[in-house]
Amino acid sequence: MKPLTIGQVAKRTGIGIETIRFYERQGLLQQPERKASGYRQYTENVLARLRFIRRAKELGFSLREIGELFAIQDDSDTTRADVKELTARKLADIEARILDLHRMRGALTKLLAACPGHGPLQGCPILDALNHEPTSSKEDEP
């Protein structure tokens, strides 16, 4: 199998060259062999690993979590339960973020409704709300 250059890997995966280098620095990709000229030489295996990273990122996994998934995958002592636990933690994190987004949407909706959108800047209900501490945490809830 002929080695791939970083440009070929980038083209085949749709991932930028600098991103590939960043993943190497983060330990998500092994440092490739290099030619005497210093150019990186990748194997076909890097393509699958980059596809894994892309798909995991699409599902919301952080680079740290992706590293954990790789560690689990590469460790013969781990089980499906380990993968399931990590995935369940990610789902709980996403659900918490969704609740936060709903709260923010409700608060912004109230602010928009309180602002007539005309008149002088002084007394703007949106800016006033941002400049003052809320009197109750219920104030921000939808």
Steps between C-alpha positions, in 0.01 A plus 500: 500500500642835393531757782275805488611860535319730741344674200363171368361413845339844526345469154366148561349584839397861447694593815744788480875451518533715813222303669679175424820641649301619803356149551855365491609749767198403711594133476192396304716396206834326520796695377551375143825379356691770321704506183859618520366837383276515810172451315241293683411159357162365609354153469143431390412436868506872572200547270280277718623669815418844358154381395449377859605840637269685260200281582563519875524880478171509307344313794634758743801321644786727602855423391573382855203263482608380156839422652320299768306312232825417321653384829197279565512364146872425524479335845416129482378507862216743438146397421196632324382619840794743508401645164137515606589685822701763314219542249240529778708774664514685168123469458441636852731791423310576179165480679627748763612736224159472335334600828737798523417600143125481575554721807700750292236501227228572755697784657580655161138465390390694811763768436391541138137527604588767759681718247289720270793534260477878477583796715819611672764248605471612862251275676535219247351198679747261339808695606347567843445127551859426400638769730317382812504180702173309471292505816403135457636206306141436385529822300722328243285191458272463198 
